[in-house]
């Protein structure tokens, strides 16, 4: 590896990612690697796609949050000869980096990126848009993109929790009626929450049973919570979530490779913590081993 495109999001996390740029470039230079910087900031006209169209890089390295990596992956998926991907987590929750046991420490992160160790990571396709670890709808799924960026920068993950608590009554009224046809069964009804996941944690939290332990097995997890018609149902749902026990009538939990989803009302989705729109129909399909990302996870078992 001799040529890296460094994508730095100056807004993500605490908003100070730019201060690490020289340290990262110096680290790569000491290893004989040339670095081109692509800044993501207000008033910058050149975009990631412009850099990728101009020349071929060995690797694209993202410094930012899950949204930064999501944007990079969607650009890379359009390329036939894809560069590998590196990630230095510098966002608020960084679920995707936790999946791959990546670290915030710049020097350690650069060592992982240049180690020559990679994982061929499964990617989800949602109506032609790619996501790395979760597509979700319903209660609390919009918290990540509805939480003010300044609050994220100031309070970190606590900003998500505060927003969730304030909006809890509203979210618990969420009723999403839909039909889901998948390669592992068909389901319909009213749901308070749903997600298609390939993650060790969602929203900064590991949910036993919902999240996976194998990130490159060629399958995602479909997780649905049926709308609680009675107060007792909600109590049972909360208890089951704490226990990681989804073998009851309140939940649908299946491993899937593809699905066709038809909402019967306006349902908003979030993709990797960013707004995913409210499509009238959704076609989901997994793209196995689509992105080669620098990680030591496959070598630390």
C-alpha positions in Angstrom: 0.0 0.0 0.0 1.5 3.3 -1.1 -1.4 5.8 -1.6 -4.2 6.7 0.8 -7.1 9.1 0.5 -7.8 10.5 4.0 -11.4 11.6 4.5 -11.7 13.9 7.6 -15.1 15.0 8.9 -14.5 18.2 10.8 -18.1 18.2 12.2 -18.4 14.7 13.6 -17.7 13.9 17.3 -16.2 16.8 19.2 -15.6 18.8 16.0 -11.8 18.6 16.5 -10.9 15.9 14.0 -8.9 18.3 11.8 -6.4 18.7 14.6 -5.3 15.1 14.2 -4.7 15.4 10.4 -1.0 16.2 10.6 -0.4 13.4 13.1 -2.1 10.9 10.8 -0.3 12.1 7.7 3.0 12.0 9.5 2.3 8.4 10.7 1.6 7.2 7.2 4.6 9.2 5.8 6.9 7.4 8.2 5.7 4.2 6.7 6.4 5.4 3.2 2.7 6.0 2.3 1.5 9.1 0.4 -1.6 10.8 1.7 -4.2 13.0 0.0 -6.7 14.8 2.3 -10.4 15.1 1.5 -11.9 17.4 4.1 -15.7 17.3 4.9 -16.6 20.8 6.1 -18.8 23.7 5.4 -17.9 25.7 2.3 -15.8 22.9 0.7 -16.8 22.4 -2.9 -14.8 19.2 -3.7 -16.5 16.0 -2.6 -15.3 12.5 -2.0 -16.5 11.4 -5.4 -14.3 14.0 -7.1 -11.2 12.6 -5.5 -12.1 9.0 -6.4 -12.8 10.0 -10.0 -9.5 11.8 -10.3 -7.2 8.9 -9.5 -6.9 5.3 -8.0 -6.1 5.0 -4.3 -5.0 1.9 -2.5 -7.2 2.7 0.5 -9.8 5.3 1.7 -9.4 6.1 5.4 -12.3 7.8 7.2 -11.9 10.0 10.3 -15.4 10.7 11.6 -18.5 8.9 12.7 -20.7 6.1 11.3 -22.3 8.6 8.9 -18.9 9.4 7.4 -18.2 5.7 6.8 -21.7 5.2 5.3 -21.1 8.0 2.8 -17.7 6.5 1.8 -19.0 3.0 1.5 -21.8 4.2 -0.9 -19.2 5.8 -3.1 -16.9 2.7 -3.0 -19.8 0.4 -3.9 -20.2 2.2 -7.2 -16.6 1.3 -8.2 -15.6 -1.9 -9.9 -12.0 -1.8 -8.6 -12.7 -0.8 -5.0 -9.9 0.5 -2.7 -9.9 -1.1 0.7 -11.3 0.9 3.7 -9.8 2.2 6.9 -11.6 3.8 9.8 -10.4 6.0 12.6 -13.5 6.4 14.8 -14.2 10.0 15.9 -18.0 10.2 16.1 -20.4 10.0 19.0 -21.5 6.4 19.2 -19.3 4.7 16.6 -21.2 1.4 16.5 -19.5 0.4 13.3 -16.0 0.8 14.7 -17.0 -1.3 17.8 -18.0 -4.1 15.5 -14.5 -4.2 14.1 -12.7 -3.5 17.4 -11.2 -0.3 16.0 -9.7 2.3 18.3 -9.8 6.1 18.7 -6.1 6.4 19.5 -4.5 7.8 16.3 -1.2 5.9 16.4 -2.8 2.6 17.2 -5.5 3.1 14.6 -2.8 3.9 11.9 -1.0 0.7 12.9 -4.2 -1.3 12.3 -4.8 0.4 9.0 -1.3 -0.4 7.7 -1.1 -3.9 9.2 -2.2 -5.6 6.1 -5.0 -7.4 8.0 -8.5 -7.1 6.6 -12.1 -8.3 7.0 -14.4 -8.7 3.9 -17.4 -7.2 5.5 -21.1 -7.8 4.6 -23.0 -4.8 3.4 -26.8 -4.3 3.2 -28.5 -2.8 0.2 -31.7 -0.8 0.9 -33.4 0.3 -2.4 -30.1 0.8 -4.0 -28.5 2.7 -1.0 -26.0 0.8 1.0 -25.7 0.6 4.8 -23.1 -0.9 7.0 -24.8 -2.2 10.2 -28.5 -1.2 10.6 -31.6 -0.1 8.8 -34.3 0.7 11.4 -37.8 2.2 11.8 -40.2 2.9 14.6 -39.7 3.9 18.2 -36.4 5.7 18.9 -34.9 4.9 15.5 -34.8 8.6 14.5 -33.0 9.6 17.7 -29.6 9.6 16.1 -30.3 12.0 13.2 -32.8 14.1 15.1 -30.3 14.8 17.9 -28.7 18.2 17.4 -25.0 18.0 16.2 -23.9 20.7 18.7 -25.5 18.6 21.5 -23.7 15.5 20.3 -20.4 17.4 20.2 -20.9 18.8 23.7 -22.5 15.8 25.6 -21.6 12.8 23.4 -23.7 9.7 23.8 -25.6 11.3 26.7 -27.2 13.6 24.1 -28.9 10.6 22.5 -30.2 9.4 25.9 -31.5 12.8 26.8 -33.3 13.1 23.5 -34.8 9.6 23.9 -36.1 10.3 27.4 -37.7 13.6 26.3 -39.4 12.0 23.3 -40.3 8.7 25.0 -44.1 9.2 25.2 -44.3 10.2 21.5 -42.2 7.2 20.4 -44.1 4.7 22.4 -47.2 5.6 20.4 -45.5 4.6 17.2 -47.5 2.1 15.1 -46.0 0.9 11.9 -48.2 -1.5 9.9 -46.4 -3.4 7.2 -45.9 -6.6 5.3 -42.5 -8.3 5.1 -41.6 -11.1 2.7 -38.2 -12.6 3.3 -36.2 -15.6 2.4 -36.8 -16.9 5.9 -40.6 -16.3 6.3 -43.3 -13.7 5.7 -44.7 -11.4 8.4 -47.3 -8.7 8.8 -48.9 -6.7 11.5 -48.3 -3.5 13.5 -44.8 -3.0 14.8 -43.4 -0.5 17.3 -39.9 -1.1 16.2 -38.0 -3.0 13.5 -34.5 -3.3 12.3 -32.3 -5.2 9.8 -28.9 -5.5 11.6 -25.4 -6.7 11.2 -23.9 -5.3 14.3 -22.5 -6.0 17.8 -24.4 -3.0 19.1 -27.1 -0.5 18.0 -27.2 3.1 19.3 -24.2 2.4 21.5 -25.9 -0.5 23.2 -25.5 -4.3 22.8 -28.9 -6.0 22.9 -28.6 -9.7 23.6 -30.2 -11.7 20.9 -30.8 -8.8 18.5 -27.2 -8.1 17.6 -24.9 -10.6 16.1 -21.5 -12.1 16.9 -20.6 -12.9 13.3 -20.3 -9.9 11.0 -19.3 -11.7 7.8 -21.5 -14.8 7.7 -23.6 -13.7 4.7 -26.7 -13.0 6.8 -28.3 -10.0 8.5 -30.7 -10.2 11.5 -34.4 -9.1 11.0 -35.7 -7.9 14.4 -39.3 -6.8 14.9 -41.3 -5.8 18.0 -45.1 -6.0 17.7 -47.1 -3.1 18.9 -48.1 -3.6 22.6 -51.9 -3.4 22.7 -52.0 -3.5 26.5 -49.8 -2.2 29.4 -49.0 -5.8 30.3 -47.7 -6.4 26.8 -45.2 -3.5 27.2 -44.0 -4.9 30.5 -43.4 -8.3 28.9 -41.6 -6.7 26.0 -39.3 -4.7 28.2 -38.6 -7.8 30.3 -37.8 -9.9 27.2 -35.5 -7.2 25.9 -33.5 -7.2 29.2 -33.3 -11.0 29.1 -32.6 -11.3 25.4 -35.5 -13.7 25.0 -37.4 -13.2 21.8 -39.2 -16.6 21.6 -42.7 -15.2 22.2 -45.5 -13.6 20.3 -44.2 -10.0 20.8 -41.1 -10.5 18.6 -40.0 -11.6 15.2 -36.3 -12.6 15.0 -34.9 -14.2 11.9 -31.6 -14.4 9.9 -32.2 -13.2 6.4 -30.4 -12.5 3.1 -33.2 -10.5 1.3 -36.6 -9.1 2.0 -39.4 -7.1 0.3 -41.2 -4.7 2.7 -44.5 -2.9 2.1 -45.4 -0.3 4.7 -49.2 0.5 4.8 -48.5 4.0 6.1 -45.8 6.6 6.2 -42.8 5.0 7.9 -39.5 6.8 8.2 -36.2 4.8 8.3 -32.8 5.4 9.6 -29.7 3.9 7.8 -26.6 3.7 10.0 -27.9 6.5 12.2 -28.7 8.8 9.2 -32.2 9.7 7.8 -33.2 7.0 5.2 -36.4 8.5 3.9 -39.9 7.0 3.9 -40.2 4.8 0.8 -43.5 3.2 -0.2 -41.7 -0.2 -0.7 -38.3 -1.5 0.3 -36.1 -4.1 -1.3 -33.4 -5.3 0.9 -30.5 -7.6 -0.1 -27.2 -8.5 1.5 -24.0 -8.0 -0.5 -21.6 -10.5 1.1 -18.0 -9.5 1.6 -18.5 -6.3 -0.4 -16.0 -4.1 1.4 -12.5 -5.0 2.5 -11.8 -3.1 5.7 -8.7 -2.9 7.8 -9.3 -4.7 11.1 -7.6 -7.2 13.4 -11.0 -8.8 14.4 -10.5 -11.9 12.3 -7.0 -12.4 13.8 -8.0 -12.0 17.4 -10.3 -14.9 17.9 
